[in-house]
Amino acid sequence: MLKTIAFDADDTLWQNEQFYRLTEREFRALLFDHAEGDHLSERLLAAEKRNLKIYGFGIKGFVLSMIETAIEVTDGQVPTETIAKILAIGRELMGHPIELMEGAGDVLDTLAGRYSLMLITKGDLFDQERKLAQSGLAEKFAAIEIVPDKNAAVYRRIFAQRGAEPHSTAMVGNSLKSDIVPVLELGAWGIFVPHALTWSLEHVEAPVDHDRFRQIENLRALPDLLSQLP
């Protein structure tokens, strides 16, 4: 029987990627004279991918990657005014209000009486704590883990420390790469809730043939699905 339900946060419980897209649009406008929009986005994505092992996931690494990209596409001639504007839109991104996914609070309330709820999210500690506090959801979880990255080893450690047996645990999230595939490897259930704006670096092929993989349209479908699992 299922005992523990773990949730991702960004783009699973609250909106996140849409704010990055808006910031990237502003960034493209700033560098319009130096690179076409699509090419600039490709250069930015390449910088983000390069820098993940250095800066990790989150807004700070994104801002530093924007600055690095601006230096590259201008051959080191980017005006200091442009750098200042990049920093300003980064601060604006950090201050976006939390927008919960439809039904997030209700679903957590419904499940709280049936299962032990856990939050497992990755990214910058300061920013994730800010979003969690503003979301009003923190008190609904028996355990909260904010980690630099999510993979099978990280989940194994968290499950062991929290006393969650993988075979009786389900992970709910929008990223196949970070939320689903690693937990299936451990023998847990992986419940995929697609988001239209999931970051391209989180895309992998869906493990549709795995007997513990499930996909739902939105969070409101989760309680019914969980009740049907063996």
VENSULJO-V506161 format. One record per backbone hydrogen bond with DSSP energy under -1.0 kcal/mol. CO is the residue of the C=O (numbers start at 1). NH is the residue of the N-H. Records with the same first field share a line. If there is no record, write none. Layout:
CO: NH ; NH
//
This chain:
3: 116
4: 170
5: 118
6: 172
7: 120
9: 12 ; 13 ; 14
13: 101
14: 11
16: 19 ; 20
17: 21
18: 22
19: 23
20: 24
21: 25
22: 26
23: 27
24: 28
25: 29
26: 30
27: 31
29: 32
31: 34 ; 35
36: 40
37: 41
38: 42
39: 43
40: 44
41: 45
42: 46
43: 47
44: 48
45: 49
46: 50
47: 51
51: 54 ; 55
52: 56
58: 62
59: 63
60: 64
61: 65
62: 66
63: 67
64: 68
65: 69
66: 70
67: 71
68: 72
69: 73
70: 74
71: 76
72: 75
74: 77
79: 83
80: 84
81: 85
82: 86
83: 87
84: 88
85: 89
86: 90
87: 91
88: 92
89: 93
90: 94
91: 95
93: 96
99: 15
101: 104
103: 107
104: 108
105: 109
106: 110
107: 111
108: 112
111: 114 ; 115
116: 5
117: 142 ; 143
118: 7
119: 145
121: 147
124: 128
125: 129
126: 130
127: 131
128: 132
129: 133
130: 134
131: 135
137: 140
138: 141
143: 119
145: 121
147: 123
151: 155
152: 156
153: 157
154: 158
155: 159
156: 160
157: 161
158: 162
159: 164
165: 168
166: 169
168: 3 ; 4
169: 189
170: 6
171: 191
172: 8
173: 193
175: 179 ; 180
176: 181
180: 184
181: 185
183: 188
189: 171
190: 214
191: 173
192: 216
195: 198
199: 202
200: 203
202: 177
206: 208
207: 210
210: 213
212: 190
214: 192
218: 221
219: 222
221: 225
222: 226
223: 227
225: 228
//
